[in-house]
Amino acid sequence: MITDIQRRNRILKKIYRIPKDKLRELDEFLSKLEEDVNHKSQILSFAGSWKDIDQSVFDTFTKDLISNRKKNRKRIDE
């Protein structure tokens, strides 16, 4: 099995073999990958935010969830 360090080194070697005219495209691709990682981190920052919610509030929320979504959909469709 290949380690992360070995994989990174293998990628770096490949980068050095890429023609100059493709470097801009590679840079844009890598930037897109970084954006995706940052976006996932932002989403994950909400993890656990409801861990202290009162059980009765949670039950009410989940019980009314479908009807609340239907109400909101009607406003959007109008």
N, C-alpha and C positions, 0 to 999 in steps of 0.2 A: 504494500500500500504506500502511496506517495504522501509525503508530509506537506503541510502548507508552505513551508520554506522551500522545499524542492519544487513545488508547483510554481511559486513566485519566481524562482530562479529560472525555471524553464520558460515562463512567460517573458521574462526580461530578455533572455537570449533570442526569442522569437521577435521581440520588438526591435532589437538591433538589426535584424535582417529585413525589416520592412522598408520598402523604398520610400524616399523622401516625399514623393507626391501622395503617399497614403497616410502620412503622419497626422495631417489635419483630421482626416476621417477617423483615425484611431483615437485621437484626442477627444473628438465629439462623442464617440461611442463610450469611452471611459467616463466622460462627464455625465452621460446619461445613466450609467451604472451607479455612479456616486449619488445622483439625485434620487434614484430608486431606493438606495440604502438609507439615505437621510429621511425620505418620506416614510419608510417603514419604521424608522426609529421614532419619528414624531407620532405615528399612530400607536406604537407600543408604549409611548409615554403615558397613555391613558389606562394602561393595564392596572387593574387593582383599584381603580378609582371608586368602584361601587362596593368594595369589600366591607365597608362599615354601614351599608344601607340597612335601615330597619326592615325586618322581614315582612311586616304588614304593608309597608310602602312598596316593596318589591312585588309582593303578591298582587296588589291593586294595579300596579303598573303593567305587569304581564297579563293580567286578566283583561284589562282595557286596551291592550296594545292593538289588537286587530281592529276594534271599532274606531280607535283614534286614527289609525292609518287610513281607514275608509273615509273618515271625515276630512282628513287632510287631502286625500286624493280628489274629493269632490271639488275642493277649492281650486286645485291645479287644473282640473279638466274644464272648469267653467270659462 
